[in-house]
């Protein structure tokens, strides 16, 4: 009840972010129900149904990442003076954020269920002249237990991820804060490069056997879309792992060679916020590289219809959620810098210098991550073209 009351009294911008989470949850829930419809209508194609279910994991992960980012920026779940006195300490606030996330995602799952039943014709007859009847197996009864299980995946996963991300952590020692240990070089670059190399190698090996459409069974690993998808997932994890180190390196680069006030400010912000914005930026880089690879293969015969007609919806969800997560992380970073920005303005720093520093940060990140995105996309598509 407290989560519902806080939701009702939130700022319109915060409420809009929650509605976006609900919309993403509805999209993932609809994809899962469509997978169930394919399994009901084609019981003899169990491997294809399993492949569709595996495809839903990627939009699910992107939606959960977005839900956690929105929960982190929710002002109603931040520690404030006086809340601990009424029993709302950091642990209770983390549980409150998890409950709010679960309510938001459950709303999206309910919308997905209504849309699914409407397209099946279970509510008011078959719409669109029955165009979706075969896709959703409208001639088969709906298994209630399976539907409820699939619809509970997004709320439960998102709530657990939010509670884990917002759990109370012990404060670092004062000596480490004074020595600046929180701004050292994140150590994920070697692991990220290794995962990217392994992912590209898996895609290369999978592309040798042509465009197969089965699951990775013994002896059929090469040529399987599931293997290509697995290689891309490894590449995406590698880019997300290396993202904070790359952002930190961009900040160090801006602070080299006798920097002025603007370059020094831009570099210090990047090094301080590398862990916060680096991982979402790496995920966006991975998604865009996958889209570039898919675009280069669109006119080829490399199994462009391997995942069925709902591939566009899943790809749209992945792209929208990852970009929204990056924007939310940037907003969280800006909120965290608000006291420093206010202090600089009070000290007489011109607003144009702050805007120039922001443009400089965006420019150096684009200069590093855009070529990396293009290179990974071309390398991922190269073995599949052959």
JOCOR-V825054 format. One record per backbone hydrogen bond with DSSP energy under -1.0 kcal/mol. NH is the residue of the N-H (numbers start at 1). CO is the residue of the C=O. Records with the same first field share a line. If there is no record, write none. Layout:
BEGIN
NH: CO ; CO
END
This chain:
BEGIN
5: 1
6: 2
7: 3
8: 4
9: 5
10: 7
15: 11
16: 12
17: 13
18: 14
19: 15
20: 16
21: 17
22: 18
23: 19
24: 20
25: 21
26: 22
27: 23
28: 24
29: 25
30: 26
31: 27
32: 28
33: 29
34: 30
35: 31
36: 32
37: 33
38: 34
39: 35
40: 36
41: 37
42: 38
45: 42
49: 45
50: 46
51: 47
52: 48
53: 49
54: 50
55: 51
56: 52
57: 54
60: 56
61: 57
62: 58
63: 59
64: 60
65: 61
66: 62
67: 63
68: 64
69: 65
70: 66
71: 67
72: 68
73: 69
77: 74
78: 75
83: 80
87: 84
88: 83
93: 89
94: 90
95: 91
96: 92
97: 93
98: 94
99: 95
100: 96
101: 97
102: 98
103: 99
104: 100
105: 101
106: 102
107: 103
108: 104
109: 105
110: 106
111: 107
112: 108
113: 109
114: 110
115: 111
116: 112
117: 113
118: 114
119: 115
120: 116
122: 117
130: 127
131: 128
133: 130
136: 132
138: 133
140: 137
147: 143
148: 144
149: 145
150: 146
151: 147
152: 148
153: 150
156: 152
157: 153
158: 154
159: 155
160: 156
161: 157
162: 158
163: 159
164: 160
165: 161
166: 162
177: 173
178: 174
179: 175
181: 176
183: 180
184: 181
192: 188
193: 189
194: 190
195: 191
196: 192
197: 193
198: 194
199: 195
200: 196
201: 197
202: 198
203: 199
204: 200
205: 201
206: 202
207: 203
212: 210 ; 223
217: 215
220: 217
223: 206
224: 221
228: 224
229: 225
230: 226
231: 227
232: 228
233: 229
234: 230
235: 231
236: 232
237: 233
238: 234
239: 235
240: 236
241: 237
242: 238
243: 239
246: 242
247: 243
248: 244
249: 245
250: 246
251: 247
252: 248
253: 249
254: 250
255: 251
256: 253
264: 260
265: 261
266: 262
267: 263
268: 264
269: 265
270: 266
271: 267
272: 268
273: 269
277: 273
278: 274
281: 277
282: 278
283: 279
284: 280
285: 281
286: 282
287: 283
288: 284
289: 285
290: 286
291: 287
292: 288
293: 289
294: 290
295: 291
296: 292
297: 293
300: 297
303: 301
306: 303
308: 305
311: 308
314: 310
315: 311
316: 312
317: 313
318: 314
319: 315
320: 316
321: 317
322: 318
323: 319
324: 320
325: 321
326: 322
327: 323
328: 324
329: 325
330: 326
331: 327
332: 328
333: 329
334: 330
335: 331
336: 332
337: 333
341: 337
342: 338
343: 339
344: 340
345: 341
346: 342
347: 343
348: 345
349: 344
354: 350
355: 351
356: 352
357: 353
358: 354
359: 355
360: 356
361: 357
362: 358
363: 359
364: 360
365: 361
366: 362
367: 363
368: 364
369: 365
370: 366
372: 368
373: 369
374: 370
375: 371
376: 372
377: 373
378: 374
379: 375
380: 376
381: 377
382: 378
385: 381
386: 382
END
